[in-house]
């Protein structure tokens, strides 16, 4: 069975209701676990100082550190409980229209891939790439394009425990903004990353607790 960890701040009941209403099919296909997010604002300054993240204010940096710590903790718990295959979603992630069976998607993933993207924000030369997957309507896994960075902390996964352990080691050595850490992994291990086209998940519009801004829908 596929396990889905949804990283969630308890007070964002709006996001939980939105997710539950939009993912009824996913809930039948996989075991969904609600994983409590780390609130960066509650972390001491001494801990925040150990992360290489820029932020104009303490609140901004704390949010980014909380995001990083949340994903790290989710991975650690999944490894401890052997919850694989594993899909990790942020609570503002929603399935795109016509999303495929999650078990079939994991079964078709490349054996050599460690990091699997089920959704992403593709960027080239600091510009968002529109229509990254082209007009393809058939689900297919492909390598990340050499001139592209994928920012996809809202929807990614691992087929095996060994793959998650590999990523955990990498993350602990790269204590930067979470999406940026994944981009570093892409650049260093491009042959170990696969992206699913068309994307299966997008980020819903709404207020981002991490960025402290209203974020538009990321549906590319």
Secondary structure, DSSP 8 states (H G I E B T S, - for coil): -EEEEEEE-TT-HHHHHHHHHH-HHHHHHEEEEEEE---GGGS-HHHHTTS----SSHHHHHHHHHHHHHHHHHHHHHHHHT--SEEEEETTEEE-TT---HHHHHHTS-TT-SEEESS-EEEETTEE-TTTTTT--S-EEEE--TT-EEE-TTEEEESSHHHHHHHHHHHHH--S-HHHHHHHHHHH-GGGEEEEES-SEEE-SEEETTTTEEE--B--
